[in-house]
C-alpha cells in the first residue's frame, strides 16, 4: 500500500525539497502552497498540488484527510513584519494542521520550527533543547513560532503523535533567500562583515533536514513529543563560508568591514523610521539580522543523533559546491 503524505509550504524551499524526495521514494504526495506557478512544477514532478492559504481552516483540515504523514513546513519567515500576519501564518495555520491531523487520524505530524526562539543577542554555544528560552523573543517570527510549538506540544500531551525539528540556517539548491541575499549585496555595496566576520555560524544543508524529517516518521514512540535541534554540526566563521562560496562561484568577493555596534545602531534607527513614518516593506537592516550574522549561536544536536539516529550526510563544503553548481546552471 502506497504511503501518503501532505507537505505544507511545498512551493517554498524546504517544503519543495521534501515533497520531491518523497515522490522519488514512491510516496503519494500532496503539496500545499500558494504559488500556482510553483504548484505547476510540483504537478510535473508527480506531486498533487493543493492551492491553499494556511489560514483557511476548512481547506487545511480537508487536505489532511487520508494522509499517513503530515510535514508542516509552511511558515511566514522574515525578520520584519506585522505581528498579526505572523500570528495567522504561523500559529493559526499550525492550529489548523493539528486539528486536521487529529480529525483524520494522521499517523504522525512532523512540525518544522526554528532555533530563532533561542536568540537573545548574546553569544551562545552548543545550545541544548532543554535550556531556558529568552524572556522576550527576538522578533515576531520567533514569538509566533514559539507559540506554534506550544500548540504542537500540548496536542502531543493529548495523544497526537508528533515531533518538532528546529533546523538552523538551511541552504542548498532552490534557495532564494540566504545565499542569494549575499550575492545581491556583493553586487551592490559589498558583503558586510560585521565584527570582521569571525562569528561562528551553524548551517544546515537542505537534504540533511529532509533526512531528519524522514527519521521522524520512523522514530520510536519515545522520541515523540520532543523538539530537536538540526544542523550540520560543523559551525564555521561567517567570513570563511562567504569566501568559500564566492570562490566556488568564481565571483570576485567585495566586503565591507562594519563594527557590530555601528551596524546594530543603524538597524535600530531604520526600524524606528519604519515604525513611526510608517514605511512599506522591511528595513535594509534589522537588529535581528545584524545579530544573527555577528553573534555566534551554535546548536547541540546530540538529542537528534541519539533519539532520531540523525547524522548529517552532506557536509557544509559539499553543500556549498552543490549550491554553486545549481546557481551557475540556472543563471
Phi, psi and omega in degrees: 000132183288134177285134181249139181217145172250130176244116175274154184068028185288346175267002176263190188291293182295315182300321180293317177300317181296314181298318180295318179298314181298319179296321178295333178279355179093009178285157173270107191246132170249133181243120181262139178184180182259325187285112180290330177296312177293327178298323178296324177293322176298315179303321181293340179260017175081019180251128181286116182275130179244098180290127183194151168266125184298345178277355178275097187303312183298316182296317181293313182295323178297322182293338180282345183297131177080001182274143173276317182228146174235126177251108185265091181262342186294139177191156168268110185243109182198149178283355187211146176155177182283131184302319183297325177294316178297318182297315180296316185283331186255323183266304181298319179300317178295321178300320180292321178296316179302312182296322177297319179294320180292315185295326186251016174053047175296139185293325181198141175249126175251111185258127179266119178247212185206143173284001175301338180293343179276343195290129182221021177065022174230146178301133178219133184238141178049056180292130177263154181299333184275354183289150179300143179271157177302147179297329181231119178302153186292330181198181183295326178299307180298319182298316184282330175292327176293317177299320179296319177302316182297325176297316180296314181298318179298318180291327175299318179296337179268003173115352179287126178285108184208158171213166187239136174245139178241080181283142185256125171045072183285137178219164178146182177304146182083352178292129178244013187237294191298289182286325176303328177295321178294319179295321178295316179297321180298324181284348179257265184261353183108156180286122180287128175253097182281128183063028179081002179072024184271350180298132178279129183240146174269134174237160177222119177290139190302321180296329177294324177294317179297321176303314180297322179298317179291323176298326177297332180289327185254002182296153179297152179307330180293343180275351183283165180070027185223148173261145183230129171290137177228125173204181175283348179069024179220072181300139182225152176300137181307316182298320181296319179296315181296315180298319179294317181300311183290330175294318179295326180277351183057043178244127178301129181271127175247126183236159174230123178272120183232128176299142182302315183301319180294316181295320180296319179295317178298317180299320179297319179293320178296317179299319179299316180298319181292331179280317188281320190293317337275161180252155180275160179079207179231153181300153177301324177229141170238159180297324179295315180300315179301312182296324186292336179255349182254341183245122182293131174222111179238152187252146169269119183254019181303317183299318179294323178296315187283318187265333180253345186076026184284129172222120180302125183265340180241121181288165177301315183295317177295323178296320177297321178296318180294320177296315182299318179299316179294316183299316179294320183294326183262003181290000000 
